[in-house]
Amino acid sequence: MSVIRQLPRLVVDQIAAGEVVERPASVVKELVENSLDAGATHIDVILEEGGIRRIEVRDDGVGITRDDLQLALSSHATSKLSDASDLQAIASLGFRGEALASIASVSRLEMISWPRDAERAAKISVDFGTQSAVQDCAGARGTRITVCDLFSELPARRKFLKRPSTEASHAIAWVERLALVHSGVGFSVQHDGKMVFKVNASDDLSARCAAVYGTKLNADMISIDLPSEHIQLTARIGPPESARRDARKVHMFLNGRWVRDPRLLRAVREGVKEFVPHGYYPTLFMALNMAPESIDVNVHPQKTEVRFRDERMVFGRIVNGLRQSLAGANWSTRSAGGVGGAYTASSSAQFGGGSMSEGGGAYSQHPLATADARPIGAIDDTIGTQNFLSVRNTFLFREIEGGVEIIDQHALHERVNLEELRREIREGEVVMQPLLVPALVDLSREEVQSLVDNKAVFRKLGVDVSEFGTTTLAINGVPARLKKLRPESLVEDLLEILSQSRAPSPEQIQEEMLYSMSCRSAVMAGDYVGEDALRSLLKRGGDLPQDRTCAHGRPVRVFLSYVDLEKAFYRR
C-alpha cells in the first residue's frame, strides 16, 4: 500500500497561504498591490477588529471580467506573466498568481468587479476554499474584495494573531508605505468606523511624508533627487535627532515595490554613518527606479528582498548619494543657539560671536580668540562672562544666544581630522611623516600578506607598510597631520577592515581608514588639552563643511535652550 499521497487542492492552498498570508496586514498588502497593478487612482481600505473580523479593499481600477472571476481565484493564475521569459523583467507588483487563492483558502471572501467596458458588475464568493457560482450584482466601477473571519476555521493559525489594535497598526503601516511611493493615487483607511489615514491623489511626496512621518518631522526632512542613466534615486531624509535603533522609519522602494533587503539597509547605514550615531537608522524615504531586467524580485516568498545584476553600482549610488546630499544639508552644521541652519561667516570662525542673550546672561567673544585669553576652565565670581568651561577634560560648556552649548572635544577633533585628511586627498596625497625607527608588528603570514597586497591604497593615505620577514609587518610612515596615531592600533584597524565578509573595494578601504585614523589620533575623553592646543582645535573646527557629528555619527555639539533648562528645574 502506497504511503505517498497527492494532497488535496485546498490543503495545498492553505500550505501556500502560510507563506503569503501571515496576518491581516498580509491580506491588505496583497489586495492593495493588486489594485495598484490594475491602474487604480483611488483605493479605500476598511478594517474591522484590526482586519481579523473584516477587511474590505475598494478600487477604481480596470476590473476583472465576469469570465475571469473564477480563474482569478485559482492558484498560479495571473494576467501579469505569460511565459518564463517574463520573469526576467518583472514590472508589476504581483506576478505569482497565488495571493487571491491563498487568501480565499483561509477566509470567507467575496469579490465584486465591474470592468469599464462591461454592462454590469459580477461577483463570486469563496468560503474557506469552496467557491460559489459567478452571479450578476450591483456594484461600482472597479473591484471590491471583502475578506471576513480570517483563520476562523484554522485555530492553530488564529491563536498567533495579536490584539486587534496591533493587527490594525500593521495593516495601516502597509497602506502608508504604498501611499508614500505611488503618486497620483489616493488612499484611505478606516478602522472600526474611524478614518485613520488618508492622502489625496493630488498630494505630492512632501504631503505624503507629512501624513506618514508627521508634519513637524516632514518640515525638517531634506529632499534628494539624483537622476542618472541607469538608476534614479529619489529620497527624503530626516535630521539626526529623528534616528532610532530600529528600521521602522526606513521605507525603501524599488520600482514602486516596498523592500526590506538587508544589503540595501547596510548601504543606507553606510551612507549616513557620519550623520547618524552607530547602531541607529535614519528616518528615510528612498525610491529607486531601474530597468526591470536589471533586477530580480523573485527571490523571496513575500517579495521583500531583491537581487541586482550590478550590485556594486547600485550600492555605490546609494552610499555616495546619501553622503554628498547630507554633507550639504541645512541641518548638517547647526547655527549657534538653534537646531538647524549653517553658521554665518561672522560666527563660524570662532564658534560664535559676542552678543547679549535673550535670557539676560551676557556672553563675551570666545576667550581664545584674543591674545590675552584666560585659561580654559578658569572660574571667577562673575557669572556668565566665561565662554568655555572644561568639565572632566571631556566636555566644553559655553553660554550662547538662547541657551547653553556643550562640545565633545574628542568628537570635534575626530571630525576636524577627517575633513583635513579628505582635503589633502583631494589635493593630491596625504603628507606622510617617515618614522625614524619603523614600528614592527608581529602578525600571521596571511595577515602580513593581506596588508602588503594593499600597500598602494594605504600609501595614498600617508601610511607606508612593508614586509619585514614572513610574519612581521613594518610601519615606515604615518600621516604627518595625525600626531597621536599609534601604528599598532592602526594595524589592528586595517586588519579588521580587510576581514569584512565581502571583500572591500579600494574606495571602501580608504574611507574606513579615514574613519579609523581620524578617531585614533583625536584627543580622548579625559585628556587635558592646553590653551594653545585648544585654541588651535577650535580654530580648525570653525570652518568645517559638517560639524554636527564625528566620523562615527556621534554628536559633536549639543544645545540646551533656556526653556530646556527652566523645564529641568520646574521653572515652567
HUKA-V504726 format. One record per residue. N is the residue number from 1. RES is the residue in one small letter. OMEGA is omega in degrees with one decimal (* if undefined). Layout:
<<N,RES,OMEGA> <N,RES,OMEGA>>
This chain:
<<1,m,-177.0> <2,s,177.3> <3,v,178.2> <4,i,-177.7> <5,r,173.0> <6,q,-178.9> <7,l,175.0> <8,p,-177.1> <9,r,-179.0> <10,l,179.2> <11,v,177.7> <12,v,-179.6> <13,d,-180.0> <14,q,174.5> <15,i,178.5> <16,a,-180.0> <17,a,178.7> <18,g,177.9> <19,e,-173.6> <20,v,-173.2> <21,v,179.5> <22,e,-176.1> <23,r,179.2> <24,p,179.4> <25,a,178.3> <26,s,178.2> <27,v,179.4> <28,v,179.9> <29,k,-175.7> <30,e,-177.6> <31,l,178.9> <32,v,177.0> <33,e,175.1> <34,n,178.3> <35,s,178.3> <36,l,176.8> <37,d,-179.9> <38,a,176.4> <39,g,-179.0> <40,a,173.1> <41,t,173.9> <42,h,-177.7> <43,i,177.5> <44,d,177.4> <45,v,179.4> <46,i,-177.6> <47,l,170.0> <48,e,-178.2> <49,e,177.6> <50,g,-176.1> <51,g,179.0> <52,i,179.0> <53,r,-175.0> <54,r,172.1> <55,i,176.1> <56,e,178.8> <57,v,179.3> <58,r,176.2> <59,d,177.3> <60,d,-179.3> <61,g,-173.0> <62,v,179.0> <63,g,-179.1> <64,i,-178.3> <65,t,179.9> <66,r,-177.7> <67,d,-176.6> <68,d,-176.0> <69,l,-177.9> <70,q,-179.7> <71,l,-178.1> <72,a,-179.3> <73,l,177.5> <74,s,180.0> <75,s,177.9> <76,h,173.0> <77,a,-175.6> <78,t,175.0> <79,s,-169.7> <80,k,176.8> <81,l,175.8> <82,s,176.5> <83,d,-173.0> <84,a,-177.7> <85,s,179.6> <86,d,179.1> <87,l,-178.8> <88,q,-178.4> <89,a,-177.4> <90,i,-178.0> <91,a,-178.2> <92,s,177.4> <93,l,175.8> <94,g,178.8> <95,f,-174.4> <96,r,178.4> <97,g,-178.6> <98,e,-174.0> <99,a,-177.0> <100,l,178.7> <101,a,179.9> <102,s,179.9> <103,i,-177.8> <104,a,-178.6> <105,s,-176.5> <106,v,-177.8> <107,s,169.0> <108,r,-172.1> <109,l,172.6> <110,e,180.0> <111,m,176.9> <112,i,-177.8> <113,s,178.3> <114,w,178.6> <115,p,-174.0> <116,r,-177.6> <117,d,179.9> <118,a,-178.6> <119,e,-176.8> <120,r,178.2> <121,a,176.2> <122,a,-178.8> <123,k,174.8> <124,i,179.7> <125,s,178.2> <126,v,179.8> <127,d,-178.9> <128,f,174.7> <129,g,-180.0> <130,t,-175.0> <131,q,170.5> <132,s,173.6> <133,a,176.4> <134,v,-177.8> <135,q,170.7> <136,d,178.7> <137,c,173.7> <138,a,179.6> <139,g,178.3> <140,a,177.3> <141,r,-177.7> <142,g,-175.1> <143,t,173.9> <144,r,178.8> <145,i,179.2> <146,t,-179.6> <147,v,-177.0> <148,c,172.0> <149,d,-179.5> <150,l,178.1> <151,f,-175.9> <152,s,177.0> <153,e,175.7> <154,l,-174.6> <155,p,-179.9> <156,a,177.3> <157,r,-175.0> <158,r,-174.7> <159,k,179.4> <160,f,177.0> <161,l,-179.9> <162,k,177.9> <163,r,179.8> <164,p,-179.4> <165,s,178.4> <166,t,179.2> <167,e,178.4> <168,a,-178.7> <169,s,177.9> <170,h,180.0> <171,a,179.3> <172,i,180.0> <173,a,179.1> <174,w,178.3> <175,v,178.5> <176,e,-179.8> <177,r,-176.7> <178,l,178.2> <179,a,-179.8> <180,l,-168.0> <181,v,-175.0> <182,h,178.1> <183,s,-178.1> <184,g,179.0> <185,v,175.3> <186,g,-178.8> <187,f,170.7> <188,s,177.3> <189,v,171.8> <190,q,176.0> <191,h,-178.5> <192,d,175.3> <193,g,-178.3> <194,k,176.4> <195,m,-176.3> <196,v,179.0> <197,f,177.8> <198,k,167.9> <199,v,179.9> <200,n,179.6> <201,a,-177.2> <202,s,-177.3> <203,d,177.6> <204,d,-176.1> <205,l,-179.9> <206,s,179.5> <207,a,179.0> <208,r,176.6> <209,c,177.8> <210,a,-179.9> <211,a,-176.6> <212,v,-174.8> <213,y,-175.7> <214,g,-175.2> <215,t,-176.8> <216,k,-179.7> <217,l,179.2> <218,n,-179.5> <219,a,-179.3> <220,d,-178.5> <221,m,175.4> <222,i,-178.5> <223,s,178.0> <224,i,178.5> <225,d,-174.5> <226,l,177.8> <227,p,173.2> <228,s,-175.7> <229,e,-172.5> <230,h,-176.5> <231,i,175.7> <232,q,179.3> <233,l,175.0> <234,t,-176.0> <235,a,167.0> <236,r,-174.3> <237,i,-177.8> <238,g,-179.0> <239,p,-177.0> <240,p,-178.3> <241,e,-178.2> <242,s,-179.5> <243,a,179.1> <244,r,-174.2> <245,r,176.4> <246,d,-174.5> <247,a,-176.1> <248,r,178.6> <249,k,174.7> <250,v,178.8> <251,h,-178.8> <252,m,-177.6> <253,f,176.0> <254,l,-176.6> <255,n,177.5> <256,g,-179.3> <257,r,176.0> <258,w,-177.9> <259,v,175.6> <260,r,-176.1> <261,d,-176.3> <262,p,179.6> <263,r,174.5> <264,l,176.9> <265,l,177.5> <266,r,178.5> <267,a,177.7> <268,v,-179.2> <269,r,177.1> <270,e,-178.5> <271,g,-176.1> <272,v,-170.3> <273,k,178.4> <274,e,-174.4> <275,f,-178.5> <276,v,-178.6> <277,p,-179.9> <278,h,-179.7> <279,g,-179.7> <280,y,175.7> <281,y,179.8> <282,p,165.1> <283,t,-169.1> <284,l,162.0> <285,f,179.5> <286,m,179.3> <287,a,175.1> <288,l,175.4> <289,n,-177.3> <290,m,174.5> <291,a,-177.5> <292,p,-178.2> <293,e,-179.4> <294,s,-179.2> <295,i,175.9> <296,d,-179.8> <297,v,-176.5> <298,n,-176.1> <299,v,-176.2> <300,h,-178.4> <301,p,-179.8> <302,q,174.3> <303,k,179.6> <304,t,175.5> <305,e,-175.0> <306,v,173.5> <307,r,-178.5> <308,f,177.3> <309,r,176.5> <310,d,-174.5> <311,e,-177.0> <312,r,179.2> <313,m,-178.4> <314,v,-177.4> <315,f,176.6> <316,g,178.7> <317,r,179.8> <318,i,-176.6> <319,v,-176.9> <320,n,179.3> <321,g,178.9> <322,l,-178.9> <323,r,-176.0> <324,q,-178.6> <325,s,-179.1> <326,l,179.3> <327,a,179.8> <328,g,-177.7> <329,a,-179.3> <330,n,174.5> <331,w,179.4> <332,s,172.5> <333,t,-172.5> <334,r,176.7> <335,s,179.2> <336,a,179.0> <337,g,-178.7> <338,g,-178.8> <339,v,-179.6> <340,g,177.5> <341,g,-177.0> <342,a,173.2> <343,y,175.1> <344,t,-178.0> <345,a,-177.4> <346,s,-175.0> <347,s,-172.0> <348,s,-173.6> <349,a,-178.8> <350,q,-175.0> <351,f,173.0> <352,g,177.9> <353,g,-176.7> <354,g,174.7> <355,s,178.1> <356,m,-178.1> <357,s,-179.9> <358,e,-175.0> <359,g,176.5> <360,g,179.8> <361,g,-177.6> <362,a,169.4> <363,y,-175.1> <364,s,175.0> <365,q,-178.9> <366,h,-173.2> <367,p,-178.7> <368,l,177.4> <369,a,-177.9> <370,t,-175.7> <371,a,-176.8> <372,d,-177.6> <373,a,174.9> <374,r,-179.0> <375,p,176.4> <376,i,178.5> <377,g,177.8> <378,a,-177.2> <379,i,171.1> <380,d,-173.7> <381,d,177.6> <382,t,-175.2> <383,i,171.3> <384,g,-179.3> <385,t,176.0> <386,q,-179.2> <387,n,-174.1> <388,f,173.0> <389,l,179.6> <390,s,-179.2> <391,v,178.5> <392,r,-178.8> <393,n,-178.0> <394,t,-174.4> <395,f,176.4> <396,l,179.8> <397,f,171.3> <398,r,174.4> <399,e,177.0> <400,i,-176.5> <401,e,177.0> <402,g,-178.9> <403,g,-175.8> <404,v,176.6> <405,e,179.5> <406,i,-178.0> <407,i,174.6> <408,d,-173.7> <409,q,178.5> <410,h,-178.3> <411,a,178.4> <412,l,-179.5> <413,h,179.1> <414,e,179.3> <415,r,178.0> <416,v,178.7> <417,n,-176.8> <418,l,-176.7> <419,e,179.1> <420,e,175.7> <421,l,178.2> <422,r,178.9> <423,r,178.7> <424,e,178.8> <425,i,179.3> <426,r,-177.5> <427,e,178.4> <428,g,177.0> <429,e,177.3> <430,v,179.5> <431,v,-176.9> <432,m,174.5> <433,q,178.9> <434,p,177.7> <435,l,-179.9> <436,l,175.4> <437,v,-178.6> <438,p,175.5> <439,a,-177.4> <440,l,-178.5> <441,v,178.8> <442,d,-178.1> <443,l,173.2> <444,s,179.7> <445,r,-178.2> <446,e,-179.6> <447,e,178.1> <448,v,-177.6> <449,q,179.7> <450,s,-179.5> <451,l,-179.5> <452,v,178.7> <453,d,-177.8> <454,n,-173.8> <455,k,178.2> <456,a,177.1> <457,v,-178.8> <458,f,-176.5> <459,r,179.0> <460,k,-179.4> <461,l,176.3> <462,g,179.4> <463,v,-178.3> <464,d,179.2> <465,v,176.0> <466,s,179.1> <467,e,178.7> <468,f,-170.6> <469,g,-173.0> <470,t,-177.9> <471,t,178.9> <472,t,178.1> <473,l,177.2> <474,a,172.7> <475,i,-172.7> <476,n,-178.8> <477,g,179.0> <478,v,-179.8> <479,p,-177.2> <480,a,-176.0> <481,r,-172.3> <482,l,-171.8> <483,k,-171.4> <484,k,-173.5> <485,l,176.8> <486,r,-178.2> <487,p,-178.2> <488,e,178.1> <489,s,178.1> <490,l,179.5> <491,v,177.7> <492,e,-178.7> <493,d,179.6> <494,l,179.3> <495,l,179.2> <496,e,178.2> <497,i,-176.4> <498,l,-176.5> <499,s,177.7> <500,q,-173.5> <501,s,176.4> <502,r,-176.2> <503,a,-178.2> <504,p,176.5> <505,s,176.3> <506,p,178.7> <507,e,178.5> <508,q,177.5> <509,i,-179.1> <510,q,-177.5> <511,e,179.5> <512,e,176.9> <513,m,178.4> <514,l,178.3> <515,y,-176.2> <516,s,-176.9> <517,m,180.0> <518,s,-179.3> <519,c,-174.8> <520,r,-174.6> <521,s,-179.5> <522,a,173.1> <523,v,-176.5> <524,m,173.3> <525,a,180.0> <526,g,177.9> <527,d,175.5> <528,y,177.8> <529,v,-178.9> <530,g,-175.3> <531,e,-177.8> <532,d,-179.4> <533,a,-180.0> <534,l,176.1> <535,r,-179.8> <536,s,-178.8> <537,l,-178.8> <538,l,177.6> <539,k,178.2> <540,r,-180.0> <541,g,-176.1> <542,g,-176.1> <543,d,-179.3> <544,l,174.7> <545,p,-179.5> <546,q,-177.4> <547,d,178.4> <548,r,-174.3> <549,t,173.5> <550,c,-177.6> <551,a,-177.8> <552,h,173.3> <553,g,177.4> <554,r,-176.5> <555,p,169.4> <556,v,-174.7> <557,r,176.8> <558,v,-179.0> <559,f,175.0> <560,l,180.0> <561,s,175.2> <562,y,177.7> <563,v,177.9> <564,d,-178.6> <565,l,179.6> <566,e,177.5> <567,k,-179.0> <568,a,-179.1> <569,f,176.2> <570,y,176.5> <571,r,173.4> <572,r,*>>
